[in-house]
Amino acid sequence: MSDPLLSVEDLQVEFRTEEGVVRAVDGVTYRLEKGQILAILGESGSGKTVHARAIMRILDSPPAHITGGTAKLREIELFTLDESDMREVRGAKIAMLFQDPHTALDPVYTVGEQLAELLRERQNMSKREAREISISLLDRVGIATPAERLKAYPHELSGGIAQRVMVAMAVALEPEVLLADEPTSSLDVTVQAQVLELLRSLVDETEMAMVLITHNLAVAVGLADRIAVMYAGRMVELGPARDVYASPKHPYTAGLLRAIPDIQVREDRLPGIKGSPPNMLRLPTGCPFHPRCPLATDRCKEEMPPFEEVLPARWTACFHWDEVER
């Protein structure tokens, strides 16, 4: 195995609120190599986005606090950098693509002004050079008539075009790692496919690594090399995408897979996962998934299963991993 571009080890993040402490991320660990796509999957509130914002160090603190773990970009320990050094890393070496492009883009500046500011601030370019590269970037992400699009304001763009602009801004400084947070959730299905294909092609072209945060398992399986599944702040499964799809080792993953529609099977109602996600202020004892789990035993209610390698390259946090069925 080559040296990882991004190495996250035992990451822990908590929110200190008036109602109590929420451990939003609890022990997340993974490695990401050059040219790899890791999809991180889970329900809303599972800690996917919080973990990415912690790596980028853009969490609001308070109430958020990184209480443990490390995040290394090659040999750079991100959590020990002062803010001025982190600003040099953020965007240039590790970038983030946000969920809603119209919220992320500044509504009072044109696309061209926002791209030019990014390029000139970081790379000391002239206005002419910044404009030429901006046009090239928009063309690279598949935007027609890119010179005209530079004059547009965000509200004048469709969701798909706005997200392509955000992709252009995210890769403008040629980062080694891209954290893509639900990048297609606000788009219609056809445009989703186009944006995902664009991201895949950029990874292939540049060999950057990407973390794709999503709640859509079908998207994860179709795009990623590996899949990590999170539940209640913890990582509960990690493995090659095709292996996780074919043979999950955690009952939560198996439940998500059963909920994917099969066009060859007519079903009036898709099977779901019983119950609801836990209250993060009052997690159950033992395994957080046990109240919803069909395999739960007394041991599951009392002990927290460790996240461990149960087969080569297959990690899970379940005492009954060998009983889970697709």
Buried (B, 14 or more C-beta within 10 A) or exposed (E): EEEBBBBBBEBBBBBBEEEEBBBBBBBBBBBBBBBBBBBBBBBEBBBBBBBBBBBBBEBEEEBBBBBBBBBBBEEBEBBEBEEEEBEEBBBBBBBBBBBBBBEBBEEEBBBBBBBBEBBBEBEEBEEEBBBBBBBEBBBBBBBEEBEEBBEBBBEEBEBBBBBBBBBBBBBBBEBBBBBBBBBBBBBEEEBBBBBBEBBBEBBEEBEBBBBBBBBBBEBBBBBBBBBBBBBBBBBBBBBBBEBBBEBBBBBBBBBBBBEEEEEEEEEEEEEEBEEEBBEBEEBBEBBBBBBBBEBBEEEBBEEBBEBEEBEEEBBBBBBBBEEBEE
